[in-house]
Amino acid sequence: TFLNKMSRKSCQMCNTKRRRWDLSNGSNVAAQSPKDATLHCFPKQANKAKIPADATSNTNDETTPAVSITAASNPNRTSTASSGEPLLENIGKNCHHDSKNAAAVAPRPAESPDNKYRGASITQEASAKQVSNHFDDVIDLTADSPPHELPLSPNEAPASNETIKRDDEQNDEAPSPQPVSPPASPIPFAKISNRPPSPRPKPRPISEMSSLRFLPDTNPIFSGSLISFARKTSCRVSFDAGFHLDGSGSCLDDALCIDVSERLKMWDPYWMIIEELGARNVNSTDGTTNVGTRTTACMAEQRFGAESNTGNPSSCASILINMPDEISRSSSSNRDSTGRSIAGYRPWGVKWGKLANPQPNEKGKHRDRFQTGDRRLIFRTLPLQRSPEDTKKRADCHLWPKGTFIQLRYGKSEKVLPILQRKQQSHADQEWKGISHPLDLTVEVVNINTPYEIKLCSKEVVENKATDNNVQGTLMGSYGLHVAICEYVAPDALYDRLMGAIAGSEVIIPKIPLRKAKKMAKEYLADQTVSILDSDDEGNDVNSDQGKRAGEDKSLTFSLLCNISKTAMQTPVRGRNCKHMQCFDLKNYLIANENLTGGRWRCGVCESFVNVRDLVHCGLFKAMLDDLGGQVSGARDRVSYRSDGTWKLKDENRLRYRNKRKNEGGGNGSAATKAAASDDVIELL
């Protein structure tokens, strides 16, 4: 069929609009290749298409191909086009809506380059050079158009009187592929209301030498050092308080300050950050910018006493907190945790110089018991770079540098502050093991009208060491210092916040709908199931009834008990990056991780580290608990989940001693008891 023009008119059969598809100049080029393009049905103007007079069926002329038209529905019906005769009486019947009358067309001759070619099956006899001129410049694509084939390339030109069949005609005996359901959509992320701000520009590189004087480490418990490694005398150290692009200097740029803050929010959600203190302004390329503080390498400048080489620090840092300035420029210092106005009275609602809720312990000393809403001044540190061994060993929680020694200066007085941290091991002085607790500075700040300086030194060596987790602009052994007004959130209150029960929650755990969870379980079942069929047995053929029943009988076994508390789950959650489907209870997970332990924030199933922002609420486990929750107990907790999306509570768990004889070792048992016992004995001959 030769079309003089491709007009934007409707099909006479289906009244469907066409759109032009130009492959010559690259306009409207789709991701599909031209061979995959779909052709539109013929327009009304195609009825008036004529074959030029030169397009005759003279097979002896090598320059003019012989063209024959074969109906797709009737291969025996052919007609030869002659000069001036219509190609088809009613080419409108060739619309894809009338497949019985659909006719194939042949390529246009070389003498009519303006004509257009459309067709499904053709018969041609031409040289490769002539057929190469018959490719289309314009292809019409429509979503509802049926697939058709494009003309073959010159190298693929068939011999004379040879019919090119469509793919579905060549493979009539091949079974049609079954539709495959799309994979489950990605697991959603947690909803975070307060996103971190954009970082400010980095400061200009500058060197600013400074010095600090530290009191003697007379009590090694304060620094966690062994007695033989403790400093017996005071010392003065010098360090660079400036900023350098390689990570040296005690200035921490704003981007890394935001990173430290976000890491603390993820891995220590029990202390909600209200106001960060201790930032200072320095010069940058765009004016001024804010910087934080990090530990940097130091050198002993002046020593006092005979034992001058014992316990010298390797790194140090200093933070100046000007309380009057911090209170005046803060926008939240005039309100407490309940939102009440406290202008001029207890800034931020903190009980300065006092314990929040003093409780006497066994030794008669008072210990603080925090409650939801208590606001305190908390001091924490985080390593700016973590080694691969450290990431496998513990979660990214607060950690003091090795041998940390903290000193507080207010006015002309200085005081050593004891902290709970890692201890130096006697069998290997290079190893430091233990738990690091945050430092509550609220009790030490008695007068809020006086500036306070926090000085820190440690035995952590700051060095430029290449690791797999290198962070640009940091050095291994350097720690970021974080001082902030924080509000304590108890596990029960944190649970309500994560579930969105409290307005203004910062993080809300996403929920996987039941339908999506079932699809994920089906994919997980397909990955975890291995079918072993004996090829010698005719009944075990994959396409046999037994093979089909084996595929239908596939199931998974889940437990509705929480691995942490061994009780029935109420809110089933798991890590979004976990490879398993088994869940654990959210509230039990939050209660267990409130205490500082070595296994903090480990998944209850696979023991990978999962923070609160990586948790997801499983709709499948929730539906099973709603259906079977009242029947779950310690002896009956396993559920069989089938591939068709149904589940069933299994029988009681088998115990080791269930089939144990009641009168073991005695001969006074009844005949029935002995007979029952004999049934359990199997003789192997």
Residue pairs with C-beta under 8 A, 6 or more apart in sequence:
1 42
1 46
1 49
1 87
1 88
1 91
1 94
1 105
1 117
1 118
1 119
2 49
2 50
2 51
2 87
2 108
2 112
2 115
2 116
2 117
3 42
3 43
3 45
3 46
3 49
3 115
3 116
3 118
4 45
4 49
4 114
4 115
4 116
5 45
6 18
6 20
6 43
6 116
6 138
6 140
7 43
7 45
8 17
8 18
8 19
8 20
9 18
9 43
9 44
9 45
10 16
10 17
10 18
10 43
10 44
11 18
11 40
11 41
11 42
11 43
11 44
11 95
12 43
12 44
12 92
12 95
13 41
13 92
13 93
13 95
13 97
13 98
14 41
14 95
14 97
16 40
16 41
16 142
16 144
17 142
18 40
18 43
18 140
18 142
19 28
19 140
19 141
19 142
20 28
20 138
20 140
21 28
21 37
21 138
21 139
21 140
21 141
22 28
22 137
22 138
23 29
23 34
23 136
23 137
23 138
23 139
24 137
24 138
30 37
30 141
34 139
34 150
35 149
35 150
36 147
37 139
37 141
37 150
38 141
38 142
38 145
38 146
38 147
38 148
39 118
39 139
39 140
39 141
39 145
39 146
39 148
40 140
40 141
40 142
40 145
41 94
41 95
41 96
41 97
41 145
42 91
42 92
42 94
42 95
42 118
44 92
46 91
46 92
46 94
47 86
47 88
47 90
47 91
47 92
49 86
49 87
49 91
49 115
50 84
50 85
50 86
50 87
51 67
51 81
51 82
51 83
51 84
51 85
51 87
52 83
52 109
52 111
52 112
53 83
53 84
54 64
54 83
54 109
54 111
55 64
55 67
55 81
55 83
55 109
55 111
55 112
56 64
56 82
56 83
57 66
57 67
57 68
57 80
57 81
57 82
58 64
58 66
59 66
59 125
59 160
62 127
63 110
63 130
64 109
65 106
65 107
65 109
65 124
65 125
65 126
65 130
65 131
66 80
66 124
66 125
66 160
67 80
67 81
67 106
67 109
67 123
67 124
68 78
68 79
68 80
68 106
68 123
68 161
69 78
69 79
69 80
69 81
69 87
69 88
69 103
69 104
69 105
69 106
69 123
70 77
70 78
70 103
70 104
70 121
70 122
70 123
70 163
71 77
71 101
71 102
71 103
71 104
72 99
72 102
72 103
72 104
72 120
72 121
72 166
73 99
73 100
73 101
73 102
75 163
78 123
81 87
87 105
88 94
88 103
91 103
93 101
94 101
94 102
94 103
95 102
96 102
96 145
96 146
102 120
103 119
103 120
104 119
104 120
104 121
104 122
105 117
105 118
105 119
105 120
105 122
106 117
106 119
106 122
106 123
106 124
107 117
107 122
107 124
107 126
107 131
107 134
107 151
108 115
108 116
108 117
108 134
109 130
110 130
110 133
110 134
113 133
116 136
116 138
117 134
117 136
117 151
118 148
119 148
120 148
120 149
120 166
121 163
121 164
121 165
121 166
122 151
122 163
122 164
123 161
123 162
123 163
124 131
124 157
124 158
124 160
125 159
125 160
125 161
126 157
128 154
128 155
128 157
129 154
131 151
131 152
131 154
131 157
132 153
132 154
134 151
135 150
135 151
136 150
136 151
139 150
149 164
149 166
152 158
152 164
158 164
181 519
183 519
183 523
184 516
184 519
184 520
184 523
185 516
187 510
187 512
187 576
187 616
188 510
188 512
188 616
189 510
189 576
189 613
190 507
190 508
190 509
190 510
190 612
190 613
190 614
190 615
191 500
191 507
191 508
191 510
192 506
192 507
192 613
193 504
193 505
193 506
193 507
193 508
194 506
196 258
196 261
196 262
197 258
199 253
199 254
199 255
199 258
200 254
200 284
200 289
200 290
201 254
201 284
201 285
201 286
201 289
202 243
202 245
202 253
202 254
202 255
202 284
202 285
202 289
203 243
203 251
203 253
203 282
203 283
203 284
203 289
203 291
204 243
204 282
204 283
204 284
204 285
205 242
205 243
205 244
205 245
206 242
206 243
206 282
206 283
207 240
207 242
207 244
207 249
208 240
208 241
208 242
208 249
209 238
209 239
209 240
209 241
210 238
210 239
210 240
210 241
210 318
211 236
211 237
211 238
211 239
211 301
212 236
212 237
212 239
212 298
212 316
212 318
212 455
212 457
213 234
213 235
213 236
214 231
214 234
214 235
214 236
214 237
214 313
214 405
214 407
214 455
214 457
215 234
215 407
215 414
215 416
216 231
216 232
216 233
216 234
217 223
217 225
217 230
217 231
217 232
217 311
217 405
218 230
218 232
219 416
219 418
220 226
220 227
220 229
220 230
221 418
222 405
222 406
222 416
222 417
222 418
222 419
223 230
223 403
223 404
223 405
224 402
224 403
224 404
224 421
224 422
224 423
224 424
224 432
224 434
225 311
225 403
225 424
225 459
226 424
226 426
226 429
228 310
229 310
229 311
229 403
229 424
229 429
230 310
230 311
231 310
231 311
231 312
231 405
232 305
232 307
232 310
232 311
233 303
233 304
233 305
233 307
233 308
234 304
234 305
235 300
235 302
235 303
235 304
235 308
235 312
235 313
236 300
236 301
236 302
236 303
237 298
237 299
237 300
237 301
237 312
237 313
237 316
237 457
238 298
238 299
238 301
239 250
239 296
239 297
239 298
239 299
239 316
239 317
240 248
240 249
240 250
240 296
241 249
241 250
241 251
241 318
242 249
242 250
242 251
243 249
243 251
243 253
243 282
243 291
245 473
246 464
246 473
246 475
247 384
247 464
247 473
247 474
247 475
247 478
248 296
248 297
248 462
248 475
249 296
250 293
250 294
250 295
250 296
250 317
250 318
251 282
251 291
251 292
251 293
251 294
252 260
252 291
252 292
252 293
252 294
252 480
252 481
253 289
253 291
253 292
253 473
254 289
254 290
254 291
254 292
256 292
256 294
256 384
256 471
256 473
256 474
256 480
257 276
257 279
257 290
257 291
257 292
257 480
260 292
260 382
260 384
260 480
260 482
261 273
261 276
261 482
263 382
263 396
264 271
264 273
264 380
264 382
264 398
264 482
265 272
265 273
265 506
266 396
266 611
266 612
266 613
267 395
267 396
267 397
267 601
267 611
268 380
268 397
268 398
268 438
269 489
269 494
269 507
269 611
269 612
270 488
270 489
270 490
270 491
270 494
270 594
271 378
271 438
271 486
271 487
271 488
271 489
272 486
272 487
272 488
272 489
272 506
273 484
273 485
273 486
274 332
274 348
274 375
274 484
274 485
274 486
274 487
275 326
275 330
275 332
275 333
275 348
275 484
275 485
276 482
276 483
276 484
277 321
277 326
277 377
277 483
277 484
277 485
278 292
278 293
278 319
278 320
278 321
278 454
278 481
278 483
279 290
279 291
279 292
280 290
280 291
280 320
281 288
281 289
281 290
281 291
282 288
282 289
282 291
283 289
292 480
292 481
292 482
293 317
293 318
293 319
293 480
293 481
294 317
294 384
294 478
294 479
294 480
294 481
295 315
295 316
295 317
295 381
295 401
295 456
295 458
295 460
295 462
295 477
295 478
295 479
295 481
296 315
296 316
296 317
296 462
296 478
297 314
297 315
297 461
297 462
298 313
298 314
298 315
298 316
298 457
300 308
300 312
300 313
303 312
311 459
313 403
313 405
313 457
313 458
313 459
314 458
314 459
314 460
314 461
314 462
315 401
315 457
315 458
315 459
315 460
315 461
315 462
315 477
315 478
316 455
316 456
316 457
316 458
317 455
317 456
317 479
317 481
318 453
318 454
318 455
318 456
319 453
319 454
319 481
319 483
320 451
320 452
320 453
321 451
321 452
321 453
321 454
321 483
322 451
323 445
323 448
323 449
323 450
323 451
323 452
324 448
324 449
324 451
326 333
327 333
327 347
327 448
330 347
330 348
332 348
333 347
333 348
334 341
334 342
334 343
334 347
335 341
335 342
335 348
335 349
336 342
336 346
336 348
336 349
336 375
337 349
337 373
337 374
337 375
337 487
338 349
338 373
340 349
342 349
346 352
347 448
348 375
348 485
349 375
350 375
350 376
350 377
350 442
350 485
351 442
352 442
352 445
352 446
352 448
353 442
353 443
353 444
353 445
353 446
354 442
354 443
355 366
355 368
355 443
356 368
356 369
356 370
356 371
356 374
356 376
356 442
356 488
357 368
357 369
357 370
357 371
357 374
358 366
358 367
358 368
358 369
359 366
359 367
359 368
359 369
360 366
360 367
361 367
368 440
370 376
370 488
370 490
371 488
371 490
372 488
372 489
372 490
372 492
372 493
373 487
373 488
374 487
374 488
375 485
375 486
375 487
375 488
376 440
376 441
376 442
376 485
376 486
376 488
377 440
377 441
377 442
377 445
377 483
377 484
377 485
377 486
378 438
378 439
378 440
378 441
378 483
378 484
378 485
378 486
379 406
379 438
379 439
379 440
379 441
379 454
379 481
379 482
379 483
380 398
380 438
380 439
380 482
381 398
381 399
381 400
381 401
381 404
381 479
381 480
381 481
381 482
382 396
382 398
382 399
382 479
382 480
382 482
383 390
383 399
383 477
383 478
383 479
383 480
384 471
384 474
384 475
384 478
384 479
384 480
385 467
385 469
385 470
385 471
385 474
385 475
385 476
385 477
385 478
386 396
386 469
387 467
387 469
387 476
388 467
388 468
388 469
391 469
394 598
394 600
395 600
395 601
395 602
395 609
395 611
396 609
396 611
397 436
397 596
397 600
397 601
398 436
398 437
398 438
399 422
399 436
399 479
400 419
400 421
400 422
400 436
400 458
401 456
401 458
401 459
401 460
401 477
401 479
402 422
402 424
402 432
402 458
402 459
402 460
403 424
403 432
403 458
403 459
403 460
404 419
404 421
404 456
404 457
404 458
405 416
405 456
405 457
405 458
406 416
406 417
406 419
406 439
406 454
406 455
406 456
407 414
407 415
407 416
407 417
407 454
407 455
407 456
408 414
408 415
408 416
408 417
408 441
408 444
408 452
408 453
408 454
408 455
409 415
409 452
409 453
409 455
410 444
410 445
410 447
410 450
410 451
410 452
410 453
411 450
415 444
417 439
417 441
417 444
419 436
419 437
419 439
420 435
420 436
420 437
421 434
421 436
421 437
422 432
422 433
422 434
422 435
422 436
423 432
423 433
423 434
424 431
424 432
425 431
425 432
425 433
435 596
435 597
435 598
436 596
437 596
441 452
441 454
441 483
444 452
445 452
454 481
454 483
456 481
458 479
460 477
460 479
461 477
462 475
462 476
462 477
462 478
463 475
463 476
463 477
464 475
464 476
465 475
465 476
465 477
467 476
489 497
490 594
491 587
491 590
491 591
491 594
492 587
493 502
494 590
494 612
495 571
495 586
495 587
495 590
496 502
496 505
497 505
497 506
497 507
497 508
498 505
498 507
498 508
498 509
498 586
498 590
498 612
498 615
499 508
499 509
499 571
499 586
500 508
507 612
507 613
509 573
509 586
509 612
509 615
509 616
509 617
510 616
510 617
511 616
511 617
511 619
512 520
512 616
512 617
512 618
512 619
512 620
513 619
514 619
514 620
514 622
514 623
515 619
516 619
517 618
517 619
517 620
517 621
518 620
518 645
520 581
520 620
521 556
521 581
521 620
521 641
522 643
522 645
524 556
524 581
525 554
525 555
525 556
525 641
525 643
528 556
529 554
531 547
531 550
531 551
533 540
533 541
533 542
533 547
533 550
534 540
538 544
539 546
540 546
540 547
541 547
551 643
552 643
552 644
553 642
554 642
554 643
555 640
555 641
555 642
555 643
556 581
556 640
556 641
557 638
557 639
557 640
557 641
557 650
558 581
558 582
558 621
558 624
558 638
558 639
558 641
559 582
559 637
559 638
559 639
560 568
560 569
560 621
560 624
560 625
560 628
560 629
560 632
560 637
560 638
560 639
561 567
561 568
561 569
561 632
561 634
561 637
562 568
562 569
562 584
562 585
562 588
562 604
563 582
563 584
563 604
563 605
564 584
564 585
564 588
564 589
564 592
564 604
565 585
565 588
566 634
567 585
567 588
568 625
568 629
568 632
568 633
568 637
569 583
569 584
569 585
569 621
569 625
570 585
570 586
570 587
570 625
571 585
571 586
571 587
571 617
571 622
572 583
572 584
572 585
572 586
572 617
572 618
572 621
572 622
572 625
573 583
573 584
573 585
573 586
573 589
573 615
573 616
573 617
573 618
574 580
574 581
574 582
574 583
574 584
574 603
574 605
574 610
574 615
574 616
574 618
575 603
575 606
575 608
575 610
575 614
575 615
575 616
576 614
576 615
576 616
577 608
577 610
577 614
578 603
578 605
578 606
578 608
578 610
579 606
580 605
580 606
581 618
581 620
582 605
583 605
583 618
583 621
584 603
584 604
584 605
586 615
586 617
589 604
589 615
590 612
593 600
593 601
599 607
601 609
601 610
601 611
602 608
602 609
602 610
603 609
603 610
620 641
624 639
624 641
624 647
625 632
627 647
628 639
628 647
628 649
631 649
632 649
635 652
635 653
636 649
636 650
636 651
636 652
636 653
637 653
638 649
638 650
638 653
639 647
639 648
639 649
639 650
640 647
640 648
640 649
640 650
641 647
642 648
659 680
661 669
661 673
661 677
662 669
662 673
663 669
663 673
669 677
